[in-house]
Amino acid sequence: MCGIAGIVSFSEAGNITLERIEEATKCIALRGPDGQGIFRHKNVALGHRRLAVIDTSAAANQPMHDESGRYTIIFNGEFFNFKEHREFLKSKGVALRTESDTEVLLYLYILEGAECLKRVNGFFSFAIYDSEKQTVFLARDRMGIKPLLYYMDDEKFLFASEMKSLMAMGIPRELDYASLLQYLQFYYIPAPGSIFKNVRKLLPGTYAVLDTTDKNSFRAEKYYSVPKLETGSHFKGTYEDAQKELFKLMEGSVERRLISDVPLGTFLSGGIDSSVVTALAALHKPNIKTFSIGFKDNAFYDETGFAEAVARKCKTDHSAFRLTKDDLFANLHSVLEYLDEPFADSSALPVHILSMHTRRHVTVALSGDGADEIFGGYNKHFAEMLVQKFSSSAALLKFSLPLFQKLPLSRSNKYANKIRQAQRFIKGASLPTDERYLFWASFNETGDVLSWIQKENHYHPAVAEFERRKKEFFGELNFTGSMNDIFYADTQLVLPNDMLTKVDLMSMANSLEVRVPFLDYEVVNFAFSLPETFKIDSSRGKKIVRDTFRNLLPQEVYSRGKKGFEVPLLDWFREELKAMITEDLLSDEMLERQGIFEKSAIKNILQRLYSSSPGDAPLQVWALIVFQYWWKKYLGTEGS
């Protein structure tokens, strides 16, 4: 796991930017603390930060060149099945000098070009420079596990693993208001957009080619798409056959992801997904290290007992880190400081802390991420299934909406939160499928988001682009009414832009590599070949995952509900963070100086925050202060 950065200059003015490659590479040092490499040739500069995992010798340092010196690669990620392709390369007469996956990938590209991507089972973003053809080839993994951002103008083309590298290269810091609207709706910014105008994210399963002598030559092409059931292959066997196939595929995926030349373990929350990964890993790596976090202040969210039950059954070397609210708060500033683009999923905080503690013991961890999206594990999936199957009941609930609206709402109170969820279900149930998906995938409705922004010159163009992006996204989804459509939509929106972004950011902030066996493309392809009834029914989600691995896991894991974790935002906003909110980040003075938000709208949110029925105000305030902290650092006086 590493970090990459690159510059292509098209002019004398662009050549000045080439001098910034070292600074751009240094600022992502946490992604690769084990070494830095810089390569310069004519109008191209490449930078690499290394986290040594496979072949830790100096021979595997990057940028890496082929024997002739014509090709140079910078690679962020892992190529899990590289050993079988070493033998293929040897049969072609290639003399490999290292034991690294990077060198195998480089020579596969030399032999096959973009077609080599079909051979790679792994997660990655990488660039290969061909000094003879004067081209740069970029690629991102199938599911979007690893990030790749880029920027281009008449003078230069820039790319990097993180926005902070692009800023170090001198990109214009011009706020993209359409992206801001998306952020306020989802609490993240969906690819290919970014918080800055003209900075794009390469989409998952996409490669791009640039002629370094022609700024107009950039082209991007998809090499992989998650297969939709109506266009992909259908699983022909029984439910029992499907269980056997899932076990085989997941065991193979986990076994591939155990390859490492440094200490390795697993995240173990005590939920089904991480427990499955841990149990399969323990079959191949006895006494594997496992890690979980618990919460001393809130027994309802403390799942360490379930994790310990799995650890006992699987005979792992388990460590549980039990935190207080003070421990969480102590790490808040670190998370805000690391973000170089607004990202308001508050669960990033416990992921950051888990990664920090885990990194003290291992360099690589396997996680259960991705199972919810492809096998149907979220509350919204269950809600969608209920709407589709029991529409008359949904209509009856809709009739009760006025009563529910009069009841107190809060995420911090268990019972009030149930009422809030019921209201949300009733409202969503009355919408068409695509609008319902957007409603349940969003944290705020479009009308609310628009009311928060000042109606200045940027407003109407931003709204038009915001609506265009929404129309484009749902046009590509083409909902047919199947639950598999909902799962597919999650792989395009929530999974790469929220869940995977969160894990990448917080693990890399701690120089920890996290691998995700459920997102092996063979597992994903199989999941989308299954009928929805194999995955979700009226009583449970992730049905086939639960049934397939039942014999490997303790019964306690199956008797628990899905809890997730709530960061105590409301308590902080009313106590420790109150001054920062009211006197600084969301003060009238700050809002006036900034000129982005409507003061009256923000005032209304804060009034709800401090009322007896805060509803979603804590999350809204969190999203606002994450943005304000970012704006102040990068666009305000501190960042200018």
C-alpha atoms as one frame of an Amber mdcrd trajectory, in Angstrom:
protein
   0.000   0.000   0.000   1.376   3.349  -0.984   0.683   6.833  -2.258   1.353
   8.156  -5.759   1.611  11.534  -7.475   2.440  12.632 -11.012   2.883  15.684
 -13.229   2.863  16.073 -17.002   3.834  19.498 -18.342   2.566  20.854 -21.669
   4.383  24.224 -21.633   7.167  26.295 -20.137   4.753  27.477 -17.457   3.851
  23.878 -16.723   7.526  23.003 -16.323   7.609  25.070 -13.140   5.094  22.661
 -11.628   7.493  19.742 -12.221   9.626  21.150  -9.416   6.780  20.496  -6.966
   6.766  16.709  -7.317   8.847  16.151  -4.195   6.619  18.355  -2.032   3.506
  16.694  -3.479   4.919  13.279  -2.603   6.071  14.221   0.892   2.629  15.437
   1.931   1.185  11.905   1.555   3.955  10.342   3.651   1.466   8.615   5.960
   0.291   6.482   3.031   3.845   5.223   2.679   6.186   5.798   5.630   8.823
   3.299   4.456  10.377   5.307   1.650  10.053   7.936  -1.044  11.077   7.823
  -4.702  11.071  10.496  -7.401  11.447  10.071 -11.180  11.924  12.846 -13.762
  12.091  12.504 -17.546  11.556  15.394 -19.959   8.105  16.814 -19.162   7.040
  14.031 -16.764   7.588  13.704 -13.015   6.427  10.792 -10.861   6.460  10.434
  -7.073   5.903   7.454  -4.807   5.570   6.852  -1.070   6.030   3.241  -0.025
   4.371   1.124   2.634   6.375  -2.069   2.231   4.131  -5.152   2.440   5.241
  -7.586  -0.288   8.999  -7.893  -0.934  10.175  -5.348   1.612  13.664  -5.177
   0.076  15.069  -2.034  -1.522  14.937  -3.776  -4.906  11.139  -3.355  -4.853
  11.243   0.400  -4.248   9.376   2.664  -6.625   9.228   4.296  -9.090  10.200
   0.975 -10.683  11.598   0.546 -14.195  11.663  -2.358 -16.599  15.042  -3.745
 -17.651  15.254  -1.474 -20.702  14.348   1.677 -18.759  11.556   2.498 -21.212
   8.679   1.889 -18.764   8.255   3.304 -15.257   5.497   2.390 -12.787   4.173
   3.889  -9.552   1.729   1.521  -7.880  -0.604   1.943  -4.894  -2.269  -1.288
  -3.857  -1.869  -5.043  -3.942  -1.969  -7.601  -6.779  -2.986 -10.708  -4.854
  -2.677 -13.328  -7.610   0.661 -12.042  -8.881   2.538 -15.278  -8.161   0.612
 -17.266 -10.763   1.409 -14.549 -13.298   5.099 -14.657 -12.420   5.122 -18.122
 -13.962   3.350 -16.803 -17.061   5.961 -14.079 -17.465   8.815 -16.531 -17.023
   7.316 -18.668 -19.788   7.524 -15.575 -22.007  11.227 -15.153 -21.245  10.887
 -12.280 -18.768  13.707 -12.204 -16.204  12.235 -10.789 -13.001  14.575  -9.102
 -10.552  12.333  -8.860  -7.474   9.696 -10.835  -5.586   7.237  -7.939  -5.801
   3.763  -7.762  -7.319   4.636  -4.357  -8.787   7.208  -5.788 -11.166   4.771
  -8.487 -12.333   2.145  -5.835 -13.064   4.653  -3.721 -14.985   5.679  -6.568
 -17.289   2.090  -7.691 -17.812   1.324  -4.176 -19.019   4.348  -4.220 -21.324
   3.099  -7.453 -22.888  -0.650  -6.800 -22.962  -1.380  -3.111 -22.411  -4.766
  -2.338 -20.843  -5.829  -5.963 -21.263  -3.536  -6.855 -18.343  -6.120  -5.365
 -15.974  -8.348  -8.390 -16.527  -5.675 -10.582 -14.969  -5.313  -8.534 -11.788
  -7.180  -9.622  -8.686  -6.528  -6.878  -6.197  -7.097  -3.242  -5.355  -5.053
  -0.417  -6.760  -4.451   2.854  -8.444  -1.318   3.106 -10.555   0.418   4.935
 -13.383   2.834   3.656 -16.040   4.936   6.012 -18.142   6.156   4.876 -21.572
   9.106   7.123 -22.439   9.230   5.922 -26.068   5.554   6.468 -26.921   5.412
   9.364 -24.443   2.200   8.181 -22.826   0.947   7.880 -19.267  -1.450   5.037
 -18.456  -3.604   5.347 -15.322  -5.929   2.756 -13.783  -8.168   2.308 -10.740
  -9.409  -0.997  -9.305 -12.794  -2.468 -10.172 -14.687  -1.454  -7.018 -12.948
   1.845  -6.228 -11.138   0.671  -3.100  -8.133   2.891  -3.810  -8.530   6.555
  -4.875  -7.100   8.435  -7.851  -7.721  12.137  -8.471  -6.610  14.241 -11.421
  -6.583  17.812 -12.716  -5.825  19.251 -16.162  -5.505  22.690 -17.722  -3.655
  24.078 -20.746  -0.326  23.954 -18.927  -0.287  20.615 -17.113  -1.916  17.329
 -16.122  -1.693  16.316 -12.456  -2.754  13.178 -10.609  -2.431  11.858  -7.053
  -3.802   9.572  -4.366  -5.008  12.508  -2.281  -6.212  16.066  -2.801  -3.451
  17.451  -0.589  -0.911  16.355  -3.213  -2.785  18.220  -5.941  -2.904  21.306
  -3.747   0.846  21.018  -3.219   1.195  21.057  -7.028  -0.650  24.365  -7.144
  -4.164  23.590  -8.441  -6.658  26.475  -8.344  -8.664  26.207  -5.140 -12.033
  27.123  -6.615 -15.033  25.732  -4.768 -17.374  23.550  -6.826 -20.815  24.544
  -5.558 -22.573  21.597  -7.232 -20.256  19.297  -5.297 -21.010  21.255  -2.130
 -24.725  20.614  -2.686 -24.007  16.903  -3.167 -21.924  16.896  -0.002 -24.732
  18.472   2.003 -27.153  15.868   0.671 -24.999  12.722   1.065 -22.253  13.874
   3.492 -19.680  12.850   0.864 -18.968  13.905  -2.736 -19.719  11.214  -5.338
 -17.139  10.544  -8.052 -16.241  11.836 -10.541 -16.849  15.198  -8.840 -14.730
  16.751  -6.130 -14.902  19.791  -3.878 -12.738  21.759  -6.340 -13.735  22.727
  -9.849 -11.830  20.798 -12.522 -10.500  18.185 -10.090 -11.962  14.815 -10.980
 -11.892  11.327  -9.502 -11.184   8.471 -11.870 -14.202   6.185 -11.650 -13.875
   2.611 -10.343 -13.094   0.012 -13.008 -11.677   2.673 -15.327  -8.347   3.300
 -17.021  -7.134   6.433 -18.765  -4.430   7.214 -21.323  -2.683  10.526 -21.931
  -0.222  11.440 -24.705   2.270  13.610 -22.828   2.752  15.809 -25.921  -0.956
  16.529 -26.452  -3.124  18.034 -23.714  -6.265  17.157 -25.677  -5.479  13.433
 -25.880  -6.823  12.355 -22.485  -9.372   9.539 -22.739 -10.911   7.277 -20.110
 -12.537   3.882 -20.651 -14.337   1.408 -18.411 -12.740  -2.038 -18.246 -15.108
  -3.421 -15.595 -18.684  -2.861 -14.453 -20.575  -4.635 -11.704 -22.808  -7.041
 -13.654 -26.533  -6.314 -13.377 -28.631  -9.461 -13.140 -30.642  -8.870 -16.294
 -27.472  -8.515 -18.392 -25.077 -10.810 -16.527 -25.015 -14.556 -15.967 -27.718
 -16.111 -13.759 -26.813 -18.679 -11.139 -28.573 -21.876 -12.193 -28.209 -23.981
  -9.041 -30.212 -24.361  -5.850 -29.829 -22.248  -2.706 -27.669 -25.013  -1.223
 -25.489 -24.994  -4.356 -25.109 -21.242  -4.001 -23.985 -21.614  -0.386 -21.257
 -24.047  -1.422 -20.098 -21.694  -4.172 -20.068 -18.684  -1.845 -18.008 -20.584
   0.720 -15.480 -21.581  -1.941 -15.214 -18.067  -3.375 -14.925 -16.349  -0.002
 -12.359 -18.817   1.284 -10.295 -18.263  -1.864 -10.644 -14.504  -1.524  -9.535
 -14.489   2.099  -6.651 -16.883   1.427  -5.381 -14.611  -1.374  -5.505 -11.640
   0.975  -3.370 -13.344   3.614  -0.261 -12.953   1.454   2.114 -10.576   3.223
   5.739 -10.166   4.206   4.752  -8.075   7.265   2.489  -8.756  10.292  -1.194
  -9.205   9.393  -4.510  -9.463  11.278  -8.245  -8.805  10.956 -10.748  -6.270
  12.182 -13.314  -8.132  14.294 -16.370  -6.113  15.300 -18.477  -9.098  16.304
 -20.852  -8.578  13.385 -21.482 -11.230  10.751 -19.206  -9.798   8.051 -15.973
  -9.316   9.981 -16.643 -12.596  11.798 -16.888 -14.491   8.492 -13.616 -12.973
   7.286 -11.915 -13.779  10.584 -13.198 -17.360  10.685 -11.996 -18.037   7.145
  -8.630 -16.400   7.831  -8.203 -18.553  10.948  -8.592 -21.693   8.824  -5.396
 -20.758   6.975  -3.531 -18.740   9.592  -3.873 -20.239  13.100  -3.736 -17.804
  16.011  -4.216 -14.845  13.693  -4.304 -11.456  15.419  -7.757  -9.843  15.656
  -8.750  -6.360  16.803 -11.919  -4.683  18.021 -12.942  -1.532  19.855 -15.542
  -1.245  22.582 -17.169   1.671  24.348 -17.038   1.938  28.124 -19.588   4.743
  28.250 -22.334   3.012  26.261 -23.049  -0.670  26.797 -25.667  -0.665  24.025
 -22.988   0.011  21.386 -20.253  -2.097  23.008 -19.940  -5.210  20.829 -16.664
  -6.506  22.222 -18.461  -9.440  23.866 -19.575 -10.724  20.462 -16.085 -10.185
  19.035 -14.547 -12.116  21.922 -16.976 -15.006  21.369 -15.835 -15.227  17.734
 -12.192 -14.962  18.797 -12.616 -17.852  21.240 -14.307 -20.093  18.682 -11.723
 -19.272  15.994  -8.798 -19.382  18.470  -7.406 -15.988  17.463  -4.938 -13.745
  19.282  -7.496 -11.086  20.170  -7.081  -7.500  21.365 -10.010  -5.299  22.371
  -9.551  -1.558  22.851 -12.251  -0.103  25.125 -12.769   3.596  24.688 -14.520
   6.383  26.544 -16.187   9.445  25.049 -13.057  11.332  26.078 -10.948   8.966
  23.971 -13.185   9.634  20.983 -13.067  13.369  21.508  -9.278  13.340  21.890
  -8.990  12.023  18.314 -11.524  14.383  16.751  -8.973  17.003  15.771  -6.727
  14.408  14.099  -9.585  13.298  11.862 -10.561  16.845  10.900  -6.945  17.735
  10.188  -6.409  14.756   7.877  -9.433  15.455   5.662  -8.423  17.320   2.502
 -11.975  17.157   1.118 -15.166  17.477   3.199 -16.341  14.047   4.394 -18.947
  13.842   7.149 -19.476  10.165   7.913 -18.980  10.425  11.669 -18.096   6.727
  11.943 -14.741   7.726  10.434 -13.736   8.597  13.988 -13.961   5.061  15.458
 -12.417   3.658  12.245  -9.500   6.050  12.747  -9.052   4.933  16.359  -9.323
   1.233  15.488  -6.747   1.709  12.721  -4.421   3.590  15.071  -4.491   0.833
  17.708  -4.291  -1.959  15.117  -1.242  -0.397  13.430   0.712  -0.750  16.660
   0.543  -4.527  16.179   0.271  -5.216  12.433   0.741  -3.485   9.080  -2.156
  -5.187   7.256  -5.737  -5.877   8.378  -8.633  -7.662   6.660 -12.115  -6.199
   7.087 -15.717  -7.201   6.371 -16.583  -4.101   4.328 -18.724  -4.513   1.230
 -20.989  -7.359   2.341 -23.886  -5.071   3.265 -23.956  -3.447  -0.171 -23.778
  -6.591  -2.306 -25.781  -8.984  -0.117 -28.407  -6.628   1.323 -27.510  -5.847
   4.915 -28.773  -2.302   5.478 -32.011  -1.144   7.107 -32.868   0.698   3.887
 -32.703  -2.620   1.995 -35.186  -4.159   4.392 -37.387  -1.061   4.114 -37.297
  -1.218   0.309 -38.248  -4.887   0.346 -41.189  -4.171   2.648 -42.417  -1.387
   0.371 -42.187  -3.603  -2.693 -43.914  -6.584  -1.100 -46.416  -4.920   1.222
 -47.393  -1.709  -0.516 -50.853  -1.667   1.087 -49.270  -1.710   4.548 -47.015
   1.155   3.467 -50.116   3.118   2.467 -51.612   2.473   5.905 -48.440   3.700
   7.580 -48.510   6.799   5.391 -51.938   7.569   6.804 -50.338   7.636  10.273
 -47.591  10.110   9.285 -49.244  13.217  10.838 -49.292  11.451  14.223 -45.618
  10.439  14.017 -44.602  13.964  12.996 -45.812  15.347  16.328 -43.575  13.035
  18.367 -40.054  14.019  19.539 -37.183  13.046  17.266 -33.604  12.301  18.226
 -30.786  10.014  17.097 -29.280  10.012  20.582 -32.322   8.407  22.229 -33.073
   4.782  21.354 -36.871   5.125  21.324 -36.996   8.553  19.716 -34.691   7.221
  17.018 -37.168   4.402  16.290 -39.877   7.020  15.786 -37.565   8.988  13.494
 -36.892   5.847  11.451 -40.623   5.088  11.219 -41.326   8.575   9.905 -38.564
   8.198   7.358 -39.931   4.838   6.225 -43.449   6.183   5.814 -42.273   9.147
   3.777 -40.029   7.029   1.556 -42.737   4.431   0.992 -44.859   6.906  -0.954
 -42.156   7.730  -3.508 -41.332   6.088  -6.885 -38.429   3.614  -6.748 -35.659
   5.932  -7.980 -36.812   8.853  -5.816 -37.180   6.494  -2.856 -33.626   5.239
  -3.302 -32.334   8.808  -3.401 -34.377   9.658  -0.303 -33.020   6.704   1.673
 -29.453   7.199   0.389 -29.512  10.895   1.355 -29.200  12.514   4.743 -30.997
  15.671   3.638 -33.652  16.340   1.039 -32.854  18.460  -1.990 -35.133  21.319
  -0.982 -33.533  21.605   2.445 -30.026  21.577   0.994 -30.860  24.321  -1.505
 -32.323  26.484   1.271 -29.008  26.465   3.128 -27.073  28.150   0.278 -27.050
  31.872  -0.457 -28.798  32.844  -3.708 -25.775  34.572  -5.240 -24.254  34.360
  -8.746 -23.020  30.796  -8.209 -26.398  29.453  -7.063 -28.338  28.806 -10.268
 -25.462  27.268 -12.288 -24.659  25.064  -9.277 -28.254  23.896  -8.950 -28.422
  23.127 -12.679 -25.223  21.038 -12.489 -26.410  19.392  -9.266 -29.629  18.303
 -10.988 -27.731  17.194 -14.110 -25.507  14.898 -12.053 -28.534  13.418 -10.304
 -30.325  12.801 -13.617 -27.215  11.241 -15.134 -26.720   8.907 -12.162 -30.295
   7.635 -12.111 -30.414   7.397 -15.896 -27.521   4.943 -15.776 -29.121   2.901
 -12.981 -32.359   2.159 -14.872 -34.348   0.756 -11.932 -36.563  -2.211 -12.864
 -38.089  -2.807  -9.432 -35.676  -5.573  -8.377 -33.864  -5.518  -5.037 -30.704
  -6.287  -7.011 -31.121  -2.841  -8.583 -30.874  -1.341  -5.109 -27.760  -3.359
  -4.299 -26.245  -2.325  -7.632 -26.993   1.335  -6.924 -25.158   1.031  -3.613
 -22.047  -0.284  -5.396 -22.086   2.824  -7.566 -22.827   5.427  -4.899 -22.527
   4.510  -1.224 -19.820   1.854  -1.381 -17.007   3.653  -3.255 -17.788   7.200
  -2.145 -18.616   6.665   1.528 -17.661   3.278   2.951 -14.460   2.630   1.001
 -13.396   6.267   1.135 -13.810   6.248   4.921 -11.690   3.125   5.391  -9.012
   4.291   2.962  -8.726   7.716   4.581  -8.640   6.553   8.178  -6.414   3.512
   7.636  -3.939   5.452   5.516  -3.853   8.223   8.104  -2.356   5.525  10.314
  -0.176   3.809   7.651  -2.320   0.676   7.828  -3.317  -1.387   4.791  -6.899
  -2.696   4.908  -8.015  -5.501   2.561 -11.651  -6.310   1.785 -12.323  -9.961
   0.829 -16.045  -9.452   0.173 -15.102  -7.128  -2.707 -13.009  -9.633  -4.615
 -14.495  -9.222  -8.087 -15.237 -12.959  -8.294 -17.366 -12.680  -5.144 -19.079
  -9.536  -6.450 -19.837 -11.119  -9.821 -21.260 -14.162  -8.055 -23.396 -12.032
  -5.723 -24.980 -10.270  -8.699 -25.733 -13.568 -10.416 -28.018 -14.587  -7.542
 -31.758 -13.974  -7.295 -32.671 -11.423  -4.646 -34.496 -14.103  -2.609 -31.126
 -15.714  -1.841 -29.990 -12.474  -0.213 -32.943 -10.908   1.572 -36.403 -11.933
   2.732 -39.081 -10.559   5.041 -37.172 -11.552   8.180 -33.488 -10.906   7.453
 -30.860  -9.490   5.149 -27.602 -11.094   4.006 -29.493 -14.385   4.157 -26.989
 -16.461   2.179 -24.014 -15.046   4.090 -25.614 -15.918   7.421 -26.567 -19.436
   6.332 -23.334 -20.308   4.518 -21.012 -19.662   7.454 -23.283 -20.630  10.356
 -21.130 -23.619  11.356 -17.993 -21.488  11.600 -19.452 -18.887  13.974 -20.811
 -18.889  17.527 -24.584 -18.687  17.933 -24.289 -15.369  19.812 -23.426 -13.602
  16.554 -26.748 -14.673  15.073 -28.868 -13.591  18.034 -27.703  -9.971  18.003
 -29.203  -7.139  16.000 -27.407  -4.738  13.675 -26.314  -1.820  15.834 -23.688
   0.187  14.033 -22.206   2.946  16.157 -23.293   6.462  17.006 -20.602   9.013
  17.789 -21.901  11.166  20.709 -22.160  14.287  18.553 -25.107  15.825  20.385
 -23.323  15.713  23.742 -20.215  17.315  22.251 -22.169  20.024  20.452 -23.948
  20.957  23.660 -20.786  20.900  25.745 -17.167  20.592  24.489 -17.758  21.923
  20.959 -20.406  24.540  21.695 -17.986  27.467  21.669 -16.330  26.297  18.438
 -19.757  26.103  16.789 -21.427  29.280  18.033 -18.388  31.546  18.329 -16.286
  30.355  15.405 -17.274  27.926  12.645 -21.001  28.717  12.495 -20.944  32.190
  14.005 -22.645  35.071  12.193 -19.243  36.680  11.644 -17.820  33.539  10.010
 -20.901  33.032   7.821 -20.864  36.669   6.667 -17.146  36.603   5.884 -17.514
  33.321   4.022 -20.601  34.234   1.985 -21.782  30.675   1.279 -24.576  29.791
   3.705 -27.879  31.495   4.545 -27.557  32.685   8.128 -31.245  32.200   8.881
 -31.141  28.552   7.701 -28.082  27.793   9.829 -29.688  29.528  12.806 -32.748
  27.281  12.468 -30.555  24.155  12.466 -28.754  25.332  15.600 -32.061  26.069
  17.334 -33.167  22.493  16.669 -29.794  21.207  17.848 -30.277  22.754  21.278
 -33.978  21.860  21.539 -35.610  18.833  23.168 -36.302  17.337  19.709 -33.028
  17.720  17.745 -33.883  15.091  15.096 -31.158  15.058  12.437 -29.695  18.413
  13.530 -26.572  16.817  15.117 -25.603  15.180  11.826 -26.394  18.355   9.903
 -24.226  20.404  12.231 -21.463  17.814  11.988 -21.526  18.072   8.179 -21.455
  21.850   8.415 -18.550  22.062  10.842 -16.539  19.478   8.870 -16.984  21.697
   5.813 -16.257  24.891   7.764 -13.110  23.422   9.292 -11.984  22.354   5.815
 -12.891  25.731   4.260 -11.067  27.650   6.955  -7.934  25.549   6.478  -7.822
  25.480   2.676  -9.871  28.455   1.415 -10.037  30.863   4.337  -7.255  33.015
   5.725  -5.338  29.964   6.998  -5.348  28.309   3.578  -4.816  31.332   1.355
